[in-house]
Amino acid sequence: MTAPTWLPSYARSVTRRRFLKGSAAGVGGAFLLACGGGDDAGGGAATLQAGDVRKPGAVFYERDSYKLADQTKEAVPGGVLTQAEDSDFTETFDVYLSITPEADNFTDISYEYLTRPSRAPSESGIFSVTGPYLAGVAPGTPEAATILGHLASSWEATPDATQYTFTLRPNVKFHNVAPVNGRVMDIEDWRTSMDRFLAVSSNAPQVKDILDKVEFPDSTHMVMKMKNPYAPLPVRMGDYNFGVKIVPKELNARPDLSATQMIGTGYRMLDKYQPSITREFKAHPEYWGGKPFIDRWHQPIITEYANRYAQFVAQNIRTFTPTGQDALKSKGDVPQAIMVGQLISPVAVNRFKFGKREKETAPWKDARIRIAMHKVVDWTAINEFTANKTGFNAQGVEIEIVNASHVPYDQSFYLDPYKGELGKASENYLYDLAAAKQLLSAAGQPNGIEFDLYASAGGSTTPAQSVVDGVNLYVDYYRKSNLINANVNWMIRQEFFDRVVYYSDVKGLGNQQSSSGNDVDYLLGLDYYSKSLREPPFVTPEMDRIIESQRREPDPVKRNEILKDFQRYCAENFPQLPGAGRWTTWRFEWDWLRNSNALGQQWWLDANMPKRNG
């Protein structure tokens, strides 16, 4: 069963009936909150012992991961870490031809980028700006915002952000698999990776839009010259939506090999792949960052929710991510597991995208109509229900909910309209039927409007009931408003992405989708910029000016102020409609993994872990 892609994975069992009844799951009895508090901007010292707070039955928040002391010196090498995957993919292993997040996440395990964020890897071992904070690196500090060299040992930029020089990290060895055979990475691997990326990757067009040329002046340097200033380049070079994964030249010369083999530089080497059954990795013993402590990683593919839960309860897999309605029940079922409150993403935001067809004549060409379309939906109520706020609060469990605006929840620039941080324009985000009616009348539509809403039904033309229920959470608000009516048009997934996500080739509104990328410029450049290949319909010269200004600004503090200006402009014009917000998501873990706020090769398994050797 599939579910709306805008919902966090834990929230996808929501039903319209449960929403209308206002029900909330719960479990009797309160329990200890570990590291609870909101001192997110405190000092950087790692002052807590993991064993004191990440212990059986505790609730731990990933926002506090920087407070946990490093455990590398206590490491016990060996063991097998087993974590289930909830979906498979049928794509090629070729990193330049990947088009789905599932394929990119898989190849990210063995291939690496030139840069990385100053974060620990996510639970899957993949670097992300949404990963836990490293030990001693507090959020909100310059160190936490620093972009680090990875396969590039360092990088330098000209003051005007038009030229970047990346230095090849020495003595990096590929996996010892033919035909590469564990040789040392060289500049030809970089050159051929860049050449093939620009030639065939689906991400190449957005890179070519800003890139003038790439030069390799010697055996250790790559120079990227931009058409215009582009300050976000370092962070985006570690992003699967933009950056180049370094593939050995042997595979770049043989796409047939690249399609069937994965030979990278990462600390995990692919050892076994059985579609729809399992993926297994073994340690790369000559990894440039140090030999991994863990010997093997097993990833059984368990697509059924109930089966994954049963395997977790039986302690056959380390983690489980429940739905929002099931999280508290899971706490009661497995009281010895750790309940982890995951970080709210600083790079993702849900938004509905207007189509470009008949944009000059459709009623929503008027910003007042677009604002009214947002104001007839009570997004606060939808968010609180879907997040199960009532249930968590009843059990004394803190849950953070952030309503959506036009940018992700990056606290360095996010302005919360629900707290009035956008001034008078904050009112445009609030549920208010009377104000919506006034806006419609002022725009010449006193009797309301009707529009088509295009939504993905998944792999077939008939959506699963959970998908229908998710969409109806807000469609019901349209219908009962007696002001705006939405006609839902279901598309198979590929058509939805081709027509709605990529090209806005509809009249009406595309159903909400979550943005991605690891910098807000990915969102701005694709969905709000006149030069975007996606041709968003309601862009303006002023929006272009703001977007280009933040691209030129290398000072992160000054850039954040420009991004605030972007929000203020969107608050008045609503070029797209914000959707559902973000909230604390949960996963459950058995207390087996140590040093989870360190680099992946430094993770290790408790000596008393059951089935430690598989």
N, C-alpha and C positions, 0 to 999 in steps of 0.2 A: 504494500500500500504506500502510495506516495503522498506528499503533503506540500502545501505552499512553500516555495523556496524562500519567501521572505521571512518565514518563521524560523527562529532558532530550532535546532533539531530536537531539543527537549520539549518544545511546546507544540509539536505537530499532532497531538491527539485531541486537540481542542474541537469541540462540536458546537454548532449554533444553539442547540437545545440547552447544553450546559451553560452557555453564556447567558441565554435569556432567563434561565432559572437562577443565575448568579451563584451556582454551586462552587464549592472549593474543597479539594481533598485535604485531609489532615490526619494526624496520628497523635494519639494521646501522649502526654508527658512532654515536658521541656527538656532540653539537653544543652550542654555547655557549648558556648561559642568561643572558638579559639581565635585569638588575634582579631577580635571583632572591632570596633573603633574605626575611625576614618582618618587616621593620621597619615594620609597619602603623601604629604610633602615634608615629612619629617627628615631627620638626619639619615645618612647613608650607612650607619654602622649596622652590621649583622649581629644582633644582640640576643636572638632566641635560638635555642636548641630545637632542632626538628622533632626530636623525640618527646619534647615537652608539649608541643602543640599539634603536631601531625601524628596523633596517636589514635588507636581504635575508638570509634564513637564520636570523634571530634568533628566540629565544623571549622573548616579552614578557608580563608579567602585568599585567592592568588594575589591580590593587591598587596598582601603582606609578605610575599615571597622574598623580597629583598632583605627582610629582617632575620631570615634564617641563616645560621652560620654555615660556612662551607664544610663539607664532610669528605673532601677528597682524601685527606690523610688517613681516614678510617676505612678506605675502600677494601672490599673483599672481592677479588676478581672472579669472573666466571658466571655461569648461569644463562638461563633462557628467559627472555621477557616476552610474554604472550599477551597481545592486545588485539581484539577483534576489529575487523573493518566491516562497516555496515553496508557497503556497496562495492561493486566490482566495476571494471571498465573493460571495454572491448577494443580500445584504440591501440594503435601502434606504440612501441616504446620510443619512437623518434620524438625527441623533445621539441623539435621545431614544427611538428605537425599536430601537436596536441591542441585540442580545442575545448576540453572540459577540465574543471577543477580537479576531478578525480584522477585524471591522467597526470596532470601537473604535480599533484601531491605525491603520486607514486614515484615519478621520476626525480622529484626533489630529494628523495631519500638517498640516492646514490650520486646524483650530479650536484655541483655546487656553483655559486655565483661569485662575482668579483667582490661584492660587499655584503654586509649583514648588519642588522640592527643590534644595539647594545641590550639584547634580551637573551634569556635562556630559550631553548627550543620549546615548542608546544609539546603536549603529551605524546604526539606522534613522532617527536624528534626532529621536526622541521622548523627552521628559523622563521620567525614571523614577528611583525611589530605588535602582535597580540599575544606573544608568548609571555611567560612569567618574568618578573624582574630578576636580574642576576643578584647574587648575594652581595650586599653592601652597596648596590646601585639603586638609590631611591628614586621613585618617580618624581618628575618635575625638576630634576637637577640637570645641569648641562651634560653630565656623564651619561645619563639615561637617554638623552636625545642624540648622542654622538653616533654617527654612522661609521662602522669599522671596516677596515680592509679584511677580505677573506681570501679568495684565491689571488686577489691583488693584495700585496703586503701593505700597500699604502696608495693614496691618491692625492693629487693636487689640482687646484682649480685656479684659473686666472681671476683677478678681482672682479671682472665684469661677468663671470659665469658663462663665458662663451667657449672655453677650452678646458678639457680635463685630461690629465695624464695619470694613467694607472700603471703601477709597477708590478711586474710578475713576481709572485712569491716563489722563492727558490726551493728546490728539493721536495716539491709536491709530487707524490707518486700516484699513478693511476692504479686501479685494481689489477691484480695479477691474473688477467684473463686474456687469452689469445683473441685477436692478434696484437693487442697492446702490451701484454705481458709485464705489467707493473713498471713501465718506464717512467722517467721523470717528465712532468709537464713542461712544455716549451712554448715559445711565442707563436709557433705555427698552429698549435692547438687553439690559441686565442684567435689568430687570423682566420683560420678555416671555420671556426665556430661563428665568428661575426659574419663572415661572408655568407655562410649557409643560412644563418638567421635572417639576414636582410633579404635573401633571395626567396625563401619559402615560408617563413613563419607568419602565422596569422596576426602576430603582434608587430610585425615589421612596419606596416603603414604608419602607425602612430610614432614609431621611432624615426622613420624617414622624414616625417613631418617637421621634426626639430633638428635632425642631424644633417650637417653639411657633408662631412667626410670623416673617415677613420684612417689614421696613419700608424705605421709601425716603424719608428725611426731606428730601432736597434733590437737586440735580442731580448730585452727585458722591459720594454715600454709599449703601451698602446695609447695613442692620443685621439680623443674624440673632440672634433670641432663642430660646434653647434651653429645653426643658421641665425639664431637669436639667443640672448641670454637665457639659460635654463638652470636655475638654482637647485631644483629637486633631483637632478640627475644622480648624485651618489646614492640616495636612498632608493631610487627607482631601479638602479642596477641590481638590486637584490630582490626584485619583484617578478614573479612568474608572468605577470601581465605585461612586462616590459623588458626586464633584464635578460641577459644572455647566459644560459647555462653552458659551462665549458665542457665540450665533448672532444674526445681524442681525434686527432686528424685522420686516423685510420677509419673511423666510423663516419666522419664527415665526407670522406672520399667514397664511402660505400653505404648509401642510404639503406640498402637491403639489410646490411648488418645492423645499422642503427635502429631499424624497425624491430629487430628481434633480440638484440643484446643491449644490456645496460652496463656500460663500463665507465664509471666516473672516478671521482677522487674522494667521495664522501667516506665517513667512517663505517658505513654499512655497505656490504657487497651483496647483490642479489645472488641467492644460492638456489632458489627453487620457486617456480611460478606455475600454479595450476589454476587456470581461469575458473572463477566461481567457487573455488575450493580454498586455496591458501596461497600466501606469499611468504617466503622465508629468506632471511638475510643472515649473513655471518660477518664477524668483525673484520675490518681492514687492518691487518697487523702493522702495516707501515704507514698508517694515517699521519699526515703532517702535523696534526694537532695533538698527537700522542695516541698510543695504542688504547683502544676502548677497553673498559673494565668488563663489560658484558660480552659474552661469547656469541650469542645468537638472539635474533628477534623473529618471532613467529606471528603472523597476521592471518589467522583463519577468517575467511569471508563468511559472515553470518548476517544475512540480510533481514531475517525475521527478528523483530523487536523482542518477542517473548523468548525466543531461543537465546538471544544474546543475554537477556536477563537471567535465564536459567543457568547459562554457563558462568556468569559472574557469581551468582549465589553459590554455585558449586566450586568456586575458586579456580576455575580453569582459565579465566582471563582476568587481567588486573583491573580494568576499568569498565564502567558502564555509565552511559548518559541517558537518564530517564526523561520522560516528558515532564513538563511543568506540573501537570496534574498528578503525576505518579511519584514525584520526588520525595514528598513526605512519607508516602506509603513505603517507598524503598528504604527510607531511613528506619522505619519500623521493622521491615523484613530482614535487614542486614545491619543490626545495631553496632556491629564491630567494625564496619567499614568507615572510612573517612569520607565526609561529605564536603566537596570542594566547590566553593563559589568562584566561578570563572570570571575573568576580566571582561568588562564590556568593551567591545571592539572600538578602537579609536579611528578606524579607517572605513567602517561600513555604515551605510545609512539606507533605509528603505525609501523608495520614491516611485511615484507613478509618472510615466513619461507620456507626454502628449504626442500624437502622431502629426506628421507634416502635411497630410492630405487636407486640402481645403482650409488650410490654416488662416487664410486671409478672409474667409467668409464664415467660418464656424463661430458660434456664440462665444466660445472660450478664447477668441482672439483678444477679448477684453480682460484685463487683469482682474477686474472686479468679479467677473464670472468665475475665474479660476480660484479666487479667494473664497467665494461662496461655496464652490464645490468641496473645498476643504472644511469649511466651517459647519457643514451639515452632518459631519461624522464626529462622534464623541470618541476621539482616539485615546483619551485618558482612560475611559472606561474599558475600551478594548484592550489596552496595554495591561491594565491592572488585572483584568480577568485572565488574559492569556498567561501572564506571569504568575498567576495564583497568589496575588498579594494577600488576600484575606486569609488563605490557608497558612501561609508562612508566618504572617503576623500573629495569628492565633497561637502558634507554637513558639513564639519568641525568636524567630529566625529573621535576621535582617535581610531584606532584598532591595536592591537598588533598581529603580526604573527611570529611564531617561526618554522623554518624548522626543519624537523626531523633528528636526528642522531641515534646512537645506544642505547641511554639512554633517559629517560624522561627529561623534562625541569625543573629540580630541580637546581635552581641557585647556590646552594652551591657546585655543582660539574659539572654541564653541561658546556661543551665546544662547542662553536658555530662554526662549520666548515665554515659557510657562512660569518663569520667574520675573518676567518683565524686562529682561536684559536687552531686548531690541526696542525699547521705548514704546511709543504709541503703536507701532507696527506689530508689537507682540500680540495685540488683540486679533490679528488676522489668523493666528494659529489656533485660536480657542473655539470650542464648540459653542455656537450661538445661532439658533434658528432665526430669531428675529433680525439679527444683524445680516444674516445671509439673505433674507428676503429683501431687506433694504438695498443690498448690493445688487441683487438681480433686477430690482425695479429701476435703480439708477442707471443700470446698463441696458435698459430697454427690454428686459425680459421679465415682466411682472408675473407672468403665468408659469415661470420656471423653464427648465430646459430638459432635454433628454440626450443621452450620449451612449455610444458603444464602448464597452469595456472589454478589452482583449486579454484573455488569460490562457496560460499553458495548462493543458490537460495531461501532460506527461507524455508517455510513449504511445498513447492511443488517442482516439477522438473522444473517448468517454472518460471524464475525470473520475478519480476515486472520490468516495463520499467525503473523506477528510479534506480533500482539496476544495470541494464545493462548500463545505462548512466553513472553511477558512475564509473564502472569498465572501460568503454571505454575511460574515461578521460586519463588514462595512457596507455591502450592497443593501442590506436591510435598512441601514440608516438613510441611504439615499431614498429608498422607496417610501419609507414612513414619513419623510420630511414633507411630502407633497409639494416639493419645490424642484427637486432634481431626481431624475430616474436613470438608472444604469441598466442597459441591456448587455448581458454577459455573452461574449462570443468565445467559445473554446477552440483552441488550436493545439495540434500536436506540438511537442516541444521544439522540434527543429524549425517548423514554420514560425513559431512564436519568437525564437531567437533571430531568425532571418528577417522577419518583417517588423517586429516590435523592438527588440533589444538593439539590434545592429543598425537598422535603417529607418525606424520610426515611420514605416510605410503603411499607416492606417489613418483613418479619420476617427478621432476619439481619443481614448486613453488606454495606454498599455498598463496591464496589472502591475502592481508594485513588485519590484525586484530589489535585491540587496546589491549595493555597490561593492567593489573589491579594490585591489591594489594596496600598496603600502604607503601611499601618500595621497593627500586630498587632490593633488593636481590630476591624478588619473580620472577622478570623477568630473572635475571642472573641465578638463580638456575634451572629454568625450560627450558630455551631456549639457554643457552650458556655453560652448565656444563656437563661434560662427565658422571656424575653419575645421571643425570636427567632421570626420568621415560619416558620422551618424546623422548629420544635418538636423540638429535639434531645432524645433520651429520658432520658439519665442526668445531668441537671443537678440542682444542689442549691442551697439557700439560701446556703451558704458560697461556692459558685462565683459566684453573683449578687453577693454582697457584695464579692468581690475584683474582679470586672469593673467594678462601679460605682465602686469606690474608685479604680481606675486612670483611669477616665474623669474623675473629679473633680480629679485631681492635676495642676496645671499645671507643677510643677517636674519636669523630665525625669529628674533623678537619683532623686528620691523615687518617681516613677512606675515607673522601672525596678526598684526594690526590690519594689514591689507585684507587678510581672509575674514576678519571681522567686518570690514567694509562690504565684502561680497555678501555676507549674510544680511546686512542691513538693506542692501539693494534688493535681494531676493524677497525679503520680508514685505516689501512694497509691491513687488511685481509677480511673484509666484510663477516663474517660468516652468516649474514642475510642481507636482503636489507631494509634500511629505507623506509618508505612510506610517506604518507601525513603528513604535519606538524600539528601544533596546533595554534589556534588563539582565539581572544576574542570572546566568545559566549554571546548571549544576552537573557535576559528575560524581560518581562514587568510585573509590579506590580501595583496594586492599593495601595495607601498609607494608609494601615490599620494596618499593623503589626508593633509593637514597640519592641525595645530592641533585634533586630535580630542579634546583635553581642554579645549576651550573651548565656548562656546555655538554652536549649529548654524549660525547665520548667519555665524559667524567661521571656519568650516571653509573650506579652500581646497585646490586640486588642484596637484600638482607640475607645474611648467612642462614637464617632459620626459615626462609621463605619456603612454603610447600611446593613440591614439584620443581625445585630450583633448576634442575638439570633437564627439564622437559618431560 
